[in-house]
Amino acid sequence: MKIVVVIPTYNEVENIGRLCDALQQEFLQRPDHEFHILVVEGNSPDGTAQVVREKMKVYPNVHLLMEKKKAGLGAAYVYGFKEAMNSLQADVIVEMDADFQHDPKDLPRLVDEIGNGYDYVIGSRFARGGSIPKEWAFKRKLFSIGGNMFSKFVLGIFNVNDFTSGFKASRVKGFVDHLPLDSILSQGFAYKIDLLFRMHRLGAKIKEVPIKFGIRDRGDSKMENNNLMDSLRVVMVLRYNESKNFIRFFFVGIVGFIVDGGLFNILRLTVLSSQNSVLVSGLVAMTVTFILNNYWSFGERKLEGTKKKAVSYVFYVFTSMIPIVFRSKLVGFSVNKFGDTALVSNTAFIIGIIIGLIWNFTIYSKIIWKDRKK
């Protein structure tokens, strides 16, 4: 495999040369692979680029990519990913910091797991056997541990413990080359969460390798001041984007519920029985929700053309009738068993609504308004 280690730098004159030397020693441990180092330099005023150029004279597998302007850690990695894929034809891309907080001796362990069939290997501080520096202040430890737990539960990725590790190996074919790199949500630190989420959605086999995260050997920390808020923003945007169709569908469901419930009780108290009222109110509400779902809930997948909308509406009616009929039977059974009171009939009605909500969203999103991009 051709493996490209992408290392963003800014004012790393004290570290980058030593890191290149250390990595070359680790490359020798895996002679079956072809290793390259790609330094993405942020126009450091301290001479970092010149050190890299000197190393290029010694090591032909060291490459320098100058950023047009320094735009953040995420932007640097995206720039490096594109270069690694397009110019260096990488099979695997490794993300790594320049400050020796990632131990070069751990690199072969990440590469080995790619060879074992995994697509996304994370050097994890929070997997069993991993650790963060004892020297960290309590506040930083709290933000790091708490932020990862928050990401795990909000994003629903329970097989990952370290969402913000900067030491990762990624398979290119079928994964990195399928990432929308130009639309990553953060140009800073939080890019890590975005890429992990997208790799997970691509079906990547993920493996965590425990690492001991070190303290910076030399130089100043490049941590951005807005890391916490940026990470929270990215997590919430990812969750919303993943769930926005359901959120909109839910609110359309509330409108349908108001129409359905109001008409149900009007008819039940005037001209029809409870069992027949639920059928009529359900049909009216169904037509209202079809229109709202087509133009709002699933607006980006909107049905076009009279014929297509007509056929889809017929299917919509057919599939939507299933929970409506079920709800009618449930209401009929309940009032016959426990009496035709407002409490009994409306309790059965609401239970039927909840079951119908789950059924309908599944059918609508997977069949009627199927995402054709997937």
N, C-alpha and C positions, 0 to 999 in steps of 0.2 A: 504494500500500500504506500501511496505517497501521502505523507503527513506534513501539514504546514502548521507550525506553531505561530499564532498571531499574537503579537505583543505590542499594545499601544504604549507610547512613552511621552512624557513631558517632564523635562528637567530630571532625567534619570542618568546623568553623566557618571555618577558614582556606582551605578548598578548594572547598566546594560552590557558593558563589556564583560564583566565577570559572569553575568547570566549566560551570555553567548558561549563562553568557555565551558561553563558547567553543563549546559544542555548538550554540547558536542560530546561530552563524556557519556551522557545518558543515551545518546543516539547509538553509541557503540554497543550498548547492551542489547539492541534489537537490530542486528545487521540485515535481517530479511526485509526491513522497511526502508523507504527513502524519506529522510527527514529534511525539512527546510524551516528556517526561521524568517518570519516576515515582521519586521519592525515598522509599525505605523507611527510616524513621528509627528508630534503636534507643534513643530516649529519652535522647539525649546531654545531659549536664549543662552543656555549653559553649555552648549556644544555637544549635546547628546548625539545628534546626527553625525557629527564628525567621528565620534567613537565607533558608531556603526559602520561608517565607510572604511575605517581602518580594519575592522573585523571582516568586512567583505573581501579584503585583500588576502586574508588568511584562510577564510572559510568560503568556498564558492556557493554554499547552500544558505548563506545569509543574504537577505534582501531588505532594501530600505524603500518605504513608501511614504512620501511626504504629504501630509494633509494640506489642502489649500487654505483651510483655516481651522483653528481648534474649536470644535463644536460639542465636545463631550465624549465620555467613554463609549456610549452606545454608537454614536456616529463614527467613531474611530474603528470600532469593531466591524460595523457594516461595510465601511470602506475596505477594511482588510479582508473580509469574507469575499467580497466581489473580486478583489485582486487574486486571492488564493484560488478561487474557482476558475476565473477566466484566463489568468496569465500563467499560473503555476499548475493548473489542472489537478488540484488537490482531491484525494479520495476521503481524507479526514482532516477536519480543522480543529485545532486545539486553541482554546482561549486561555491566556496566562498573563498574570501581572509581571511587571519588571522588577519588583521591589523585594523579591525573595520571600514574600509571605507565602507564596506557593513554592514548595520544595521541589526543585528539578528532579530529585530522585523519585518522586511520585509519578512522573510522566509515563514511564514504562507500564505502570499498573493500569493507567487509564487506557493506554493504547492496547494492552492485552485484552481488555474487556470488549473493545471494538472487534478484535480478532475472534472473540468468543461469541460474536453474533449480536451484541448490543449496538444500538444506533446512537444513543445519547448517554455518555458516561460522565457523571458529576463527581468531582472531588468534593466530598461532603464533610462539612464540619460537624454536622448534627446526626450523622449515621453512627451506629454503634462503633466505637473505636476512634471516632473523630473528635476534634476539640477546637476551642477558640482560646486565644491567649488569656491567661490568668491576669495579666497586667491590664487588660481592658477595664475601663471604668464601668461601674454598675449600670449606668444609663445606656452605654453602648451595648452591653450584654443584653439588657432588657429589650432594647429596640430590635436587636438582631434575632433573638429567640422569639420574641412576641410577634415580630413581623413575619417570620417564617410560618409560625402557627396560624396567623391570620390568613396568609396566602393559601396555605394548605386547605383550610376549611371553606374559605370563600370560593376558591377556584375548583374545589372538589378533586384535587389530585393528591390522593392519600398515600401513594407509594413513593413520594418524594419528601425528604425532610429539610433539604437546603435549597431554597428557591433563589438565593442571591449569591451563590458561589460564583466566583470568577474564574474557576479552574475546571474546564470542561472539554470533552472530546466529542465531536459530532460527525456522524457519517454524512457525506455530501449527497450521494446519489439517492434520490427519493425523499430527501429530508431537507438539508440546508438549501439545495437547489430548488426546493419548492416553497421556501419561505418568502413572504412578501417584504423583502428587506427595505424597500423604499417607503413602507408604511408602518415601520416599527413605532410604537407609541411613545418611546422615550429616547432622547439622544444622550441621556445620562446613565447613571447607575442602574435604573429600573429596567433598562433594556433586557437584563438577565431574566426577569420574571416573564416578560413578553415572549421572548424566544422559547423559554421552557414550556410555556403554555401552548404555543403554536406547535412545537415539536411533539408534545403530548397529543394534540389534536390530529397530527399527521399519523399517529399510530406508532411512534418511535418506541422501541424497546429500551427502557430506561434502567440504568444501573448506577447505584451510588457506591463510590469507593471512599472509605473513610480517610480523611487527611487531618493532620495537625496544622492548623492555620497559624503561621508564625507572626511575629511582630516585625515591622519594617526594619530592615537591616541598616540602611543609610538613606539620607534624603528626607524630604517632607511628604506627608500624606497628601494624596490627590483627591480624598473624599470630598464630594460636593456637599454644600451646606443644606441643600433641599432634598437629600436622598430619601428621608422618611416620607415626606409629603408626596414626592414624585412616585415612590413605590406604592403608597396607598392609592394614589390616583390611577396608576396603571392597573392595579388589581381590580378596582371598582369598574373601570372602563371595560376591562376584559370580561368581567362578570356580566355587566349590562349588555355588551355586544353579543355575548353568548345567549343571553336570556331575553333580549329585547322583544323578540316575536311573542314569547309567552307573556311578558309584561303587558304588551299592547293587547294581546288576546284576552288577558285577564280583565283589562278595563272594558274591552268590548263585551266581555261576558257579564260585567256589572250592568252595562246598559241593557243587555239582553235579559238579565235577571229582573231589572226594574220593569221592563215591558212585559216579560213573561209572568212575573209574580203579580203585578198590578192587574193585568187582564185576567189571570187565573182567578183571583179573588173576586173581581167584579162579576165574572160569569158564574162563579160558584154560588154567589149570593143572589143572583138574579134568575137566569134562564136555564142553566145547565147543571148537571151533577158534577161533583168534584172530579170524577174519573174522565168525563168528557171535556170538562173545562181545561184540564191540563193538556189535552191533545190540541185544542184550538189555540191556546195561549202559546204553546210550544212552537206551532207552525208559524205564527206571526213573528215571534221573537227570532226564529230561525232565519227568516227572510231578512230581517233587519241586520242580524249579525253577519250574514253572508256579504252584504254590501259593505259593512264596516271592515270586515276582515280583509276583503279584497283590496280596498283602497287605503287601509291603514296598517292593520296588524301584519299583513304580509305584502305591504305595498311594493317592496323591492322585487317581489315575485308576482306582481299583479297579473291577473288573467286578462289577456287582450283578445279582441275579436268576439263578435256576437255568438258565433257557433261554439267557440271554446268555452265562453262563459255559460252558455246554455247547457252544454254537456256537463260541465263542472257543477253547475247548480243542481242538475238532476242527481248527480252522484252525491253532492252535498246534502240534498234532501234525504236521499236514501240512507246514507250513513248516519245523518243526524237523527233520523227517525228511530234508530235503534235505542239510544239512551232515552228518547222521549217516550217510546212505548214501554221501556223498562220502568221509567219513572211513573208512568200512568198505572202500570200493574202494581208498583210499590205503594203508591198512594191508595189505590183501590183495596189492596190487601190490608193496609194499615187502618183505614177507616172502618172496614168490615170487622177487623179484629179488635180494635180499641175504641171505636166510635168516631163519628164524623164531626170532630171538634177542630177549632182553629189550630190548637197545639199539635194534634196528631197529624192532620193533613199537611200543615206547613213543615213539620219536622221531616216527614217522609219526602216532601217536595224538595227540601234543601239537601237531603242525603242524595237524592236523585240528581240534583244539580251538580254536586261535587263529583260524582261518578261520571256524569256526562261531560264535565269540564276536562277531565283527564282523557277520556275516550276521544272527544272531539279534537283536542289539540294534537293528539298523536296522529289521527287520521288526516287532519287538515295539513299539518306541517310535513308529513311524510309522503302524502299522496296528492292531495288537491293543489297545495301550494308548495310542492317539493322544490328544494333548492337545486336548480339545474347545474350550479357551479360545482357541486360536490361530485 
